[in-house]
Amino acid sequence: MSDATEQTQFDIVVVGGGIVGLSMALLLAQQEMGWRVLVLEARSGHPNNDNEPFDARTTALSSHSRNLFEALGLWPAMQKYASHIHSIHVSDRGHVGMARLHAADASVDALGFVMENHIMVDALGQSLVRAKIPIFWSTTVSAVTLGIDGVTLNLGHKQPHVSAKLLVVADGGASETAAKLGIHTANDDLEQKALVANIGLAKTHAGIAYERFTAAGPLALLPLTACAGSPRAALVWTQATARIDALMQLDDVDFIGALQEEFGYRCGVFKSVGMRACYPINTSVAEEQIRHRVVLVGNSAHHLHPVAGQGLNLALRDVASLAERLARARTEGLDYASVKVLEQYRKSRFEDQRRVIGFTQHVPKLFANRSPVWITGRNTGLLALDLMAPMRRRFMHFGMVGQPSSERHV
Ligand SMILES: Cc1cc2nc3c(=O)[nH]c(=O)nc-3n(C[C@H](O)[C@H](O)[C@H](O)COP(=O)(O)OP(=O)(O)OC[C@H]3O[C@@H](n4cnc5c(N)ncnc54)[C@H](O)[C@@H]3O)c2cc1C
């Protein structure tokens, strides 16, 4: 990606070149409205830099997210890395309740698409180069000054400062940029971590995604595309911090043994495990998502529990709506970075965000409760879900695929 630009004045500066920030920049470029966009990213941009954390996460993309990548022209290159979810198997360890959700029940080809995050970041990054959007690597914001007409950012970069009409904050959970603006987040440190790793399987996963709730936290196994002909699945194992730290220390053989013990054999024998990484589960929601000339998106705005795979899908719906709202305001000759316009965006996203945030906060707590009354209730619920097609359909439109039914075909 190019980082050479003498320009210091932009329409929109996006801080954070993760999937959400890059998608936002590309959505603007795609509008062909001549937006002058700049992306600032803390990473160096050098591939395989061992000093930087590798994004080892894998995402279950909803069909809305898939369609967004299609609209950005990225899906044809991405799709060979996307594994289709044909069914979802939800269970409660040690109890009878279990639910199976099938794509056929919702009359769709797939309930979602599983893809490794680094594939998406690479595809978005290459597209950014083609769209000639500049990116300053190894750059963070050292100070932000908000004015009536614009925002000025001081950078620890060869370019000392840049200014823009609108600042889009997309630098992830625990956003440094939001903190510099004095924007507080309501944090909920669950004292848990999610361990992620790719697991080699002895038999094909048949497109089944498993979500298994255990006393100590949820365990998801998502179907991945095969590697050199060998079937693989992506593990997301959420547990108390101490337990994850211990699991990280195990050698591969003991780790696979512990996983097989916890998960059982419904996906066959686990043959191997790839690189393990873990992510703290600090869920947070920003107390302000917009200000005059500022908008927060992605994990900076709402950092959700990974259960049910909703965080990125929600954030992509947000940026799609934001880009559209900005374009409309500009076409109408309005100040697109004014509170008035940004408030319209916030209001339009309120209900979807409220429902998804509530759902992801509720589910882990529901399954963590070991009281017999709760166990009976949720097992009855899971069994009912398995038996009743209409209820199952409603769950599917809101559950792991994470999209309200009204936005299914966007
Ligand atoms: C284990 C796990 C599994 C998940 N699975 C799913 C799933 O299946 N489906 C789903 O929808 N969601 C899932 N999520 C959530 C999803 O990963 C996040 O919602 C999504 O990655 C958020 O993207 P982001 O771009 O907002 O943040 P990030 O991915 O954190 O990107 C932020 C970017 O900003 C950069 N940055 C940081 N600080 C600065 C700074 N000061 N200045 C400039 N740049 C900075 C970072 O280097 C990074 O590139 C999962 C999350 C976890 C932890």
The ligand as a MOL file (V3000), in Angstrom:
LIG
                    3D

  0  0  0     0  0            999 V3000
M  V30 BEGIN CTAB
M  V30 COUNTS 53 58 0 0 0
M  V30 BEGIN ATOM
M  V30 1 C -12.1370 -14.8940 19.1720 0
M  V30 2 C -13.0410 -13.9810 18.4080 0
M  V30 3 C -13.9070 -14.4960 17.4470 0
M  V30 4 C -14.7760 -13.6570 16.7640 0
M  V30 5 N -15.6380 -14.1990 15.8540 0
M  V30 6 C -16.5070 -13.4000 15.2080 0
M  V30 7 C -17.4310 -13.9230 14.2600 0
M  V30 8 O -17.4610 -15.1280 14.0160 0
M  V30 9 N -18.2910 -13.0680 13.6360 0
M  V30 10 C -18.2770 -11.7230 13.8930 0
M  V30 11 O -19.0840 -10.9950 13.3030 0
M  V30 12 N -17.4100 -11.1970 14.7720 0
M  V30 13 C -16.5270 -11.9920 15.4340 0
M  V30 14 N -15.6360 -11.4530 16.3150 0
M  V30 15 C -15.5890 -9.9970 16.4900 0
M  V30 16 C -14.7190 -9.3630 15.4170 0
M  V30 17 O -13.4440 -9.9740 15.3820 0
M  V30 18 C -14.5670 -7.8800 15.6910 0
M  V30 19 O -15.8460 -7.3190 15.8190 0
M  V30 20 C -13.8580 -7.1750 14.5490 0
M  V30 21 O -12.6070 -7.7590 14.2940 0
M  V30 22 C -13.6720 -5.7090 14.8970 0
M  V30 23 O -12.9100 -5.1230 13.8900 0
M  V30 24 P -12.3190 -3.6580 14.0790 0
M  V30 25 O -11.7400 -3.3040 12.7590 0
M  V30 26 O -13.3480 -2.7650 14.6940 0
M  V30 27 O -11.2150 -3.8280 15.2050 0
M  V30 28 P -9.7980 -4.5250 15.1290 0
M  V30 29 O -9.8720 -5.8030 14.3850 0
M  V30 30 O -9.3070 -4.5630 16.5380 0
M  V30 31 O -8.9000 -3.5240 14.2710 0
M  V30 32 C -8.4430 -2.3110 14.8010 0
M  V30 33 C -7.2910 -1.8150 13.9370 0
M  V30 34 O -6.8440 -0.5650 14.4670 0
M  V30 35 C -5.4190 -0.5830 14.6280 0
M  V30 36 N -5.1120 0.3140 15.7510 0
M  V30 37 C -5.1870 0.0500 17.0740 0
M  V30 38 N -4.8810 1.1380 17.7810 0
M  V30 39 C -4.5850 2.1220 16.8840 0
M  V30 40 C -4.2280 3.4930 17.0000 0
M  V30 41 N -4.0990 4.0740 18.1980 0
M  V30 42 N -4.0240 4.1990 15.8680 0
M  V30 43 C -4.1470 3.6340 14.6380 0
M  V30 44 N -4.5040 2.3340 14.4690 0
M  V30 45 C -4.7350 1.5880 15.5860 0
M  V30 46 C -5.0900 -2.0340 14.8780 0
M  V30 47 O -3.7400 -2.3180 14.5420 0
M  V30 48 C -6.0770 -2.7450 13.9550 0
M  V30 49 O -5.5740 -2.8790 12.6590 0
M  V30 50 C -14.7650 -12.2820 17.0270 0
M  V30 51 C -13.9000 -11.7460 17.9820 0
M  V30 52 C -13.0420 -12.5980 18.6780 0
M  V30 53 C -12.1300 -12.0170 19.7310 0
M  V30 END ATOM
M  V30 BEGIN BOND
M  V30 1 1 1 2
M  V30 2 1 2 3
M  V30 3 2 2 52
M  V30 4 2 3 4
M  V30 5 1 4 5
M  V30 6 1 4 50
M  V30 7 2 5 6
M  V30 8 1 6 7
M  V30 9 1 6 13
M  V30 10 2 7 8
M  V30 11 1 7 9
M  V30 12 1 9 10
M  V30 13 2 10 11
M  V30 14 1 10 12
M  V30 15 2 12 13
M  V30 16 1 13 14
M  V30 17 1 14 15
M  V30 18 1 14 50
M  V30 19 1 15 16
M  V30 20 1 16 17
M  V30 21 1 16 18
M  V30 22 1 18 19
M  V30 23 1 18 20
M  V30 24 1 20 21
M  V30 25 1 20 22
M  V30 26 1 22 23
M  V30 27 1 23 24
M  V30 28 2 24 25
M  V30 29 1 24 26
M  V30 30 1 24 27
M  V30 31 1 27 28
M  V30 32 2 28 29
M  V30 33 1 28 30
M  V30 34 1 28 31
M  V30 35 1 31 32
M  V30 36 1 32 33
M  V30 37 1 33 34
M  V30 38 1 33 48
M  V30 39 1 34 35
M  V30 40 1 35 36
M  V30 41 1 35 46
M  V30 42 1 36 37
M  V30 43 1 36 45
M  V30 44 2 37 38
M  V30 45 1 38 39
M  V30 46 1 39 40
M  V30 47 2 39 45
M  V30 48 1 40 41
M  V30 49 2 40 42
M  V30 50 1 42 43
M  V30 51 2 43 44
M  V30 52 1 44 45
M  V30 53 1 46 47
M  V30 54 1 46 48
M  V30 55 1 48 49
M  V30 56 2 50 51
M  V30 57 1 51 52
M  V30 58 1 52 53
M  V30 END BOND
M  V30 END CTAB
M  END
